[in-house]
Each structure stands twice: as C-alpha cells, then as structure tokens.
Amino acid sequence: MDTLPPAPASPGRTPHEHNNDAFYIAGIGASAGGLDALKQFFSHMPQGKGLAFIVLQHFDPGSKSILTNILQRTTPMKVVAMERENRIQPDHVYVMPAHKHLTLSGKTAFLEDDKEASLHRKPIDDFFAALAQNQESCAAGIILSGAGNDGAAGLKAIKESGGITLAQNVSSAEFDGMPESAIAKGYVDFILPPHEMPAKLLQCIKDRRAENSGKTAAIPPKYYRSINDIIKIILMKTGHNFSHYKKSTFARRMEKRMSQNDINSITQYVSFLQQSPSEANALFRELLITVTHFFREMENDAVIKEKVFSGIFKNKSADDVVRIWVPGCATGEEPYSIAMLLTECMEEAHQHFKIQIFATDLNEDAIHFARAALYPQDRIDHISPERMKRFFHKKNHSFVINSQIREMVIFSCHNIIKDPPFSRLDMISCKNLLIYFDTALQDRLLPLFYHVLRPNGYLFLGKSESIRGFSRLFAVIDEKNRIFKKIHSSVSLLTATALSQEKNEPFCHKEQQHANTVEPVSMKEHIAKVLFDEFSPPCVIINEDYTILHIHGKMDGFLKLPAGEPSFNIIKMACEALRPELRVAIKQAVKQKKTIYSKPIRMNTDDSPLTINITVRPFPEAHAHSQLYIVVFHGQRNSGHSGDFPSPLSHTKETSPHTAALEKELAETKKSLCDILENLEDANEKMKQAHETVMEKDEELRSAKEELETTKEELQSMNEELNIINAELQHKIDDLSKANSDINTLLSST
C-alpha cells in the first residue's frame, strides 16, 4: 500500500470548538437555476459544524424575495435576511439582498446601497473579494447554477488568500455559465454536484485544522522518490524547479491537491500529474503563496524613515537614483507601500530623487494584478484616511493608486533562484520569502543580496527570518523590524556568492542528509591547513572580469595597490614586469577553459634575481553564472648569482652595445603595448557600464510598454461597455419611436 496515513482528528470535539473566533464563512453565489441547487446543498449540510453561510443570488430588487423562507424549510440552521449591520455567527445562513455592497470587519458584515448597480454587473465577484480579504484562509467560495461569468474572479481572490473554492459540475447545473466560467479559470478546488459539496467542504476544513495543529502525518521516507518525480514533472511542464522548496511545505501543498482530486496514493498522483495537462499548473499555483497587504510589517514607519530612508538619502545627490528590489512582491501591496513611505520621507526632508522599485514575482497572474494597481475596498480598509486621500482615487467599487506612485514601481516576472539579480541596489525588501526555502538556498541568497547591494545598503526580512550565519555580512539595525545593513567585510567573503552553486538535487531523506553533513575539523585537517598556509605558493581567485575575489599568501613582489582610484583588477595590481605574461595566460585560460602555464619571467630584486612562473587554472567549483580562476605565482630565487641577470650575448663585446640598444627598445615597446592594453581595458570597462545602463533603460521601456498595453486593454474594455450601453439606448429609442408611431396612428384614426 502506498496511501498516505490520514491526519488524526481531535477526539470528541467538533471543529469550531477549537477556536470559535476562527470559524469559516462560506459565500454562495447563484443565479438562474440556483434555487434548486441551494435547496440540495442545505438539505445535506448538517447542523452544529461551526460554519456560517452568506448567500447572494441574482434577482430583481423590485420584487419581494422569499428565499429566506424557502431555505429555512430545507435546513435546521437559522436562516436570516441580512440587514445594514450583521454580527456573523456560526451555524447561521445569511441571505444577502440584491443591489447591496457588502463589507466585512472581523465577524461583522455591513451592507451599503449599490449606487451604480445598473452598471455593476458582478456583485458576486465583489462579495467574494471582500470575503477573501477579511477572512483569508478561513473563507470558502461556492458557485452554483447561473448564467454569465459572475463569481469566477471572486473565486480567484479566495483561492489566492488560501481559502477553499467549490463549483457545481456543469452536468448538474440548469444554467452552466457561471460554473463553467469559474472552472475554466482554474481556481476551483472541487467540482461537485450540490448535494456532495457539504461533505467535501467539512472534510477539507477538518484536514486543515488537523494540519494547523501539527497533527498531519509525516510522509514516510520511501515516498521521497515519488516527490522527486513530482518535482521533475513540475520542472518539465512549468520550467520552475522546486527542489529547494521546504519539504514540509511542499508536502502540505501536494497533499491538498491530492485531497482535492480524491487521491490518497502518491504513485497514483504522479500518474495523474503525467496524464493531466492542467494539474501541474494547478499544483504550481498551489505552491505559490500570495498573502500580503498594504504596510505589512511596517507599522512603525517612523523607524523605517529615520533609520533606513534617511541613511539612503544622505549619500545621494539630486541626480542620483534610489534603487530598491522587492522579490516575491505578490500582488504589489508591499512595493507600493514602500513607494508611499519614500514619497512622504522625501517631502519631510525637502529632497527629491528618482525612485526605481523593481518588484518581482514568479506568479504571472499576481504581477498582472499588481500592474493594474486596482484594489477593492477591503484591501485598503486599514490605510489611514490621509494616505487614502493622497495616494488613491476611487474607481467604481475599488481604488486605484495614483500615477505618481505607480511610476516608481516596475513589475516583472522573475525567478530569484535562477534569473540574474538586479544590481547596485540601495535596499532589498525580501519579507516572508526565505521561510519557504531550505537552508541551502537561504545560504545562497543572503550572500547574493550582499553582493548586489551598494555599500551601506539595507536588507529587510520577515519577522520569522534572520541572517543566520551571515553576521559578518550584515549588521543589525532594528532587530524587532528585521532591518539589516550591509557592512564592509574581507574580500574572501565575496566568494560566498561566487562559489555558491545552484544545486538542483531533489529532496533527500534524513539519513542521506546526515551523511552529507560536515564533520568537525579533525587534527589531520588542522595540520593540513597549517601546512597549506605555510608552504603553498601565493595565489588569488579571480572571475572572468579579472576582479580579485580572494587572496592567499604573501603578495610582495607580485601584486600591489595601484595609485589613484582603488581597484581589485589583477592586471592593474600586478607588477609591471608580470603584466604582459599574466594578461596572456588569463586570456588563454578564459578562452580555452583549461590550465595555462606562462613563460618564465625574470625579475631583478634587491636580494637576488627571481624567476616567476604563473599558472592560471579554472576553479573546480564555478558558480552557475560566473566561471572563476585560480592564479598561482611560483617564485624561485636564483642562488649563486647576485645583481642583474646577465644578457645572453654579454660575452661578445662587439655586440654588447647593439644588444643593449635592442633590449632597451624592446622594453619601451613592451611598456607602450602595456599602456595601450590598459587604455583598451579602461575603455572596455566603460563600455560595459554603458551597456548595463542601456539594458536598464531597455528594461524600463519594456515595463512602460506593458503598462501601455494594459491601459489599451482597459480602454478597449470601456469601449465595449459603451457600445453595449449605446446598443441598449438605441433599442429603447426604437421602442419609443414605435410607441410614438402607434400613438400618432391611434390619434389620427380617432
């Protein structure tokens, strides 16, 4: 048997007895043909399970509804017609009147008149969005029979907030428009006939409560091979690798998809993934968690302005750009919040800078939502009235962020694991993202953040995250708010980024992990280290840009700091006599990807002549995006001689002056060549910087183009709505014309 052991339930207690404040609220949307479906649903929903239901059905507000009386005859729960203010209680059914706008605050529901009801045709979407924003993972959305597509977008909001979504199967629906639209969007957890929905909903809630209490059974070791197969399938079908996703989180999300598809066997689920074109994408979306809100973990904004933004502004001139990266931005609330705080801080300091906030996420749907910058009422309830008035303006029942803030934020789809990071950053806000990654990936990303931050750059982490093991890279600025600052460290620490290699190994069992752990340093290893430090030749580690990342041993006579602006370029730091051969050896090693040995180089020193051989060897543990090289300097004293090296032809007196002249000319030619090469390298470096600037501009233009396309789509949508309204008006005009003609005919006949 390869079925997963079921999660144990709490004996003798119904779910809502665990915490009465955390009971689920289920919203039910229905339209034409929905009455029979509602009766079937509530006739199979037992009492005392601790759920509350809010029902919204499309009907004419001018007619008196008797839905409350009809449902009361089908369920033992109390059915209530909603009023202007309602305290939601478990084991109650609330019927929402037509053309009302619902808002939720905790467990209290408020109804307001829908002033634009004639134009606003999707009240179920708005209702579900409000439910998702307020209840988050304690929300459930159910779509029953109805025409049109109302409710589909609302189910998406509930799904993204971690709630449960159900839709009536098309075959049992009298009108299949609403269920079919919801199913086609791909955000429905369970597709069932109405009479089977209550049992599935209760079972899902029971499983979640057991999971949250820590009572879900661990996946046995023998199933890790199947999990690896699932990771490979996701990689093959979506292009995204989840091997570094925390295995406990991965297992919970996978179990949820298995439960939603009525599958208990892992091997059966692997087969299902291989055969179902849509399941891999459904699991992929399940693994992406988009829980966020405005000013999340920014309650003390005065601290952020004083300790972070003021420090960034202090080292900026008026023409400088403030660059910030927000990886895992979800639906955009966090980067927009940072943009608002920056705007306030600049005005308070009477300063102005260009702001570039790069907001990235793996979820394309979330990025599209963020670009639109349109948020429903419930998502901005906790924002102060002053900020609402300043940064938002109302659009129908939602609020759109003003253009000043939107222009600061550039959204793009980006995989933080494999895509190149942004560079020259003043701040990175990576909140509640690392908690989903294993230790190995966290240990790669923190040095990466260090590398792309500017000197004295800032790093924000979530309340449950830390810089564990990297205190030499970041200083703690505010422990409570998890704010850290990049500190100057030794050059060798930069290799943490370069040497960290992306590993795509699947999850392994604990025994395998234990076998790969590093044992404490033994006496043998300690002796080997001492011998290495004492007797190994001096060497450096460089990247393909000739930048020195690590220095070992004494470099006297080989390298020295250049005059003027500090540089870690090995050619500029090398002694003049070494530069020609060193440049050739490195260039060949980079081109041929193999070990290169230079010609012997003779140098005269104060003590005795010195012969130097240079070895350039590709580093065996190269980073996935940057090859590294070891440059070893082998120096050998020529004992028994003193002074300068004799010239090979010095014994021929007649040729001595001529040889000296040739050697002098050769030395001058070499120096001239070195100067030309250095100038070319400087020009090449400037070209690289110019190229990077062009790429940044190109990125901004692409983002602007996407925003223009989004605006174009919005205008097209508005144009379609206007055409529909125009057609309706024309139809009324035709009716009036016909009626007027009939009246004129009647009058003329009399």
Helices and strands as residue ranges (DSSP letters): G 15-17, G 20-22, E 25-30, H 34-43, E 52-57, H 67-72, E 78-81, E 85-87, E 92-96, E 100-105, E 108-113, H 123-135, G 136-138, E 139-143, H 152-160, E 164-168, G 170-172, H 177-185, E 190-192, G 194-196, H 197-212, G 221-223, H 224-238, H 247-260, H 266-275, H 279-287, H 301-304, I 305-309, H 310-314, E 321-327, H 333-349, E 354-361, H 364-372, E 374-376, G 377-379, H 385-391, E 392-395, E 398-401, H 403-406, E 409-413, E 425-430, G 434-436, H 439-452, E 453-461, E 474-478, E 483-486, G 491-494, H 495-499, H 510-516, H 523-535, E 539-543, E 548-552, H 570-573, H 579-592, E 596-597, E 601-603, E 610-618, E 628-637, G 653-655, H 656-749
